[in-house]
Amino acid sequence: MPAQTDDKVWFDSKRRFAGICADVASLKSQQQNILLLAHFPTTQSLVQQSLRAAAIEFETFSLADSSLLCSMGSRGRVLVGLVRALQPTTAQLGFTQQDTKLQIIVAEHHPINGKDRSLVTTAERLPCKPTVCFHASLDDPLMKHFGSDQLVTLFKSLGADEAEPISHPFVTSAIQNAQEKIESQVQRDVACESMDDWFKFNLKKR
């Protein structure tokens, strides 16, 4: 069973994407393969821009690549795509444990917790048993929806290092609870290009 590590919550989006690139570079140096996913196309584009700026080579991940994830060998490959492209095939599910080391990095949470749970469940079914880590930042729409501005103030008043992420089981649980509250308010899930648009079209203002 793969380990879903605690979320990494960054001070802002700039530091989040820089932190993701640093994690990718470190994993590549260890010859681990990385699947870097986003729920929304806008975030995927920002991830790709950040990787290019950091001179990190990557490939585009599509639905057709899902069956190859656990048979690539450990070569430090970086694949970037959307969460919806991660769909293991029936043949792949019959494989035994593979030697390939795969790290799944998710550049954002979806406002609906069920979307994240589905991703983790899919990862659990992969034979190479990847590790899954979600990243967020205090300025993203999900966090701001639940008053992250107060956390920013606290963050600064404590003199915390803004270049380092917050990572703790309590934080991970709090984000999941926030997602579940949103999920209970949403009657339909309209696909959107960005998380900002998702909140605009799917969640009624109270």
Secondary structure as the mmCIF struct_conf table of DSSP 4:
data_model
#
loop_
_struct_conf.conf_type_id
_struct_conf.id
_struct_conf.beg_label_comp_id
_struct_conf.beg_label_asym_id
_struct_conf.beg_label_seq_id
_struct_conf.end_label_comp_id
_struct_conf.end_label_asym_id
_struct_conf.end_label_seq_id
STRN STRN1 GLN A 4 GLN A 4
HELX_LH_PP_P HELX_LH_PP_P1 THR A 5 ASP A 7
STRN STRN2 LYS A 8 TRP A 10
BEND BEND1 PHE A 11 ASP A 12
HELX_RH_AL_P HELX_RH_AL_P1 SER A 13 SER A 29
TURN_TY1_P TURN_TY1_P1 GLN A 30 GLN A 31
STRN STRN3 ASN A 33 ALA A 38
BEND BEND2 HIS A 39 PHE A 40
HELX_RH_AL_P HELX_RH_AL_P2 PRO A 41 ALA A 53
TURN_TY1_P TURN_TY1_P2 ALA A 54 ALA A 55
STRN STRN4 GLU A 59 THR A 60
HELX_RH_3T_P HELX_RH_3T_P1 LEU A 63 SER A 71
BEND BEND3 MET A 72 MET A 72
BEND BEND4 SER A 74 ARG A 75
STRN STRN5 VAL A 78 LEU A 82
HELX_RH_3T_P HELX_RH_3T_P2 VAL A 83 ALA A 85
HELX_RH_AL_P HELX_RH_AL_P3 THR A 90 LEU A 93
TURN_TY1_P TURN_TY1_P3 GLY A 94 GLY A 94
BEND BEND5 ASP A 99 ASP A 99
STRN STRN6 LEU A 102 VAL A 106
BEND BEND6 ALA A 107 GLU A 108
BEND BEND7 PRO A 111 ILE A 112
HELX_RH_AL_P HELX_RH_AL_P4 ASN A 113 ARG A 125
BEND BEND8 LEU A 126 LEU A 126
TURN_TY1_P TURN_TY1_P4 PRO A 127 CYS A 128
STRN STRN7 THR A 131 SER A 137
TURN_TY1_P TURN_TY1_P5 LEU A 138 ASP A 139
BEND BEND9 ASP A 140 ASP A 140
HELX_RH_AL_P HELX_RH_AL_P5 PRO A 141 HIS A 145
TURN_TY1_P TURN_TY1_P6 PHE A 146 GLY A 147
HELX_RH_AL_P HELX_RH_AL_P6 SER A 148 SER A 157
TURN_TY1_P TURN_TY1_P7 LEU A 158 GLY A 159
TURN_TY1_P TURN_TY1_P8 GLU A 162 ALA A 163
BEND BEND10 GLU A 164 GLU A 164
STRN STRN8 ILE A 166 ILE A 166
HELX_RH_AL_P HELX_RH_AL_P7 PRO A 169 GLN A 185
BEND BEND11 GLN A 187 GLN A 187
BEND BEND12 GLU A 193 SER A 194
HELX_RH_AL_P HELX_RH_AL_P8 MET A 195 ASN A 202
BEND BEND13 LEU A 203 LEU A 203
#
